[in-house]
Amino acid sequence: MHFLRFLSRRRGVPGLAGSVAVLWMACLGGCGGSQKPAQDDGRIFVVATTTMAADLVREIAGDRAHVVGLMGPGIDPHMYRPLPNDISAMGGARLIVYSGLHLEGKMGSLLEKMSRDGRHVVSLGDSLPKEKLISGDNADEIDPHFWGDILLWSECVSIVVEALSHVDPDGRDAYSLRGDAVRASLGELDTWARARLEAVPAARRILVTSHDAFGYFGRAYGFEVVAVQGISTATEAGLADVTHMIDFVKERSVPAIFVESSVSPAIMNRVSTDTGVKIGGELFSDATGTSEESEVVDGVSWPKSSYQGMMRHNINRIVEALQ
Ligand SMILES: [Zn+2]
């Protein structure tokens, strides 16, 4: 497994923060929102940060919990700054689940405060076995994109079962049963992924994306992963990064490159124009898609707002573009 990283990145003010805020404001009316339930319906109130974490908690909690995800589709968690509504939702939650390993880079101090204030706050990534995690750009960093490896994501099931059971002990058996079903379904997803990805020949297994979000995917499924930006979108790509990427794509005859739903496509569009290599599609790196879209596999429709739909979408786009 070889990871190529371009090191000459320009440190600067992140350009996406403003657009994320605008997108979020536009979403407040009807993108899920972070409001607490209007009345006590007997369910426990749980807040999750990313769309993937919210989906996992919903799958395991079933009808015992009202789960609110703070970040919507297309939202970049690296740059996400919590809004007053989010803070009030977290303040009313029995349980807060976040992805962790500094993915939610602007929320660290707030999550710590929530924990100090007595909320049960659980990080998925920080609860995983350290030896299964990938080092980041610097020695003290860990790559936070662990959901790219389906079996590693599946290890989060027991973390969520335990967290829900901690705040709702009467539901332990129900959470455990649902957790077993989710684990089995993720095992089937992994088996499907491996079989589907066999269509891509070894020489064409190069995944070129905007930011370095597919390291775990590459390790699990045998792809060389190359990105213009590092593991966080907080550091913007500089001219030298783009030039290196253009040279790399030409030298290695990369069949297609990819844009990401939560990152501006500008740089990858430029690489595509300058190299003549097509954009193979839009991948969901750090956020799922919406519930209005679905990925159909063997006649079964998977909403792209779910982890299953997100991964099936990504794998189908990768196979179609690189096979
Ligand atoms: Zn990321």
Residues whose N, C-alpha, C, O or C-beta is under 5 A from the ligand:
A	BS01	ZN	A213 I231 D286
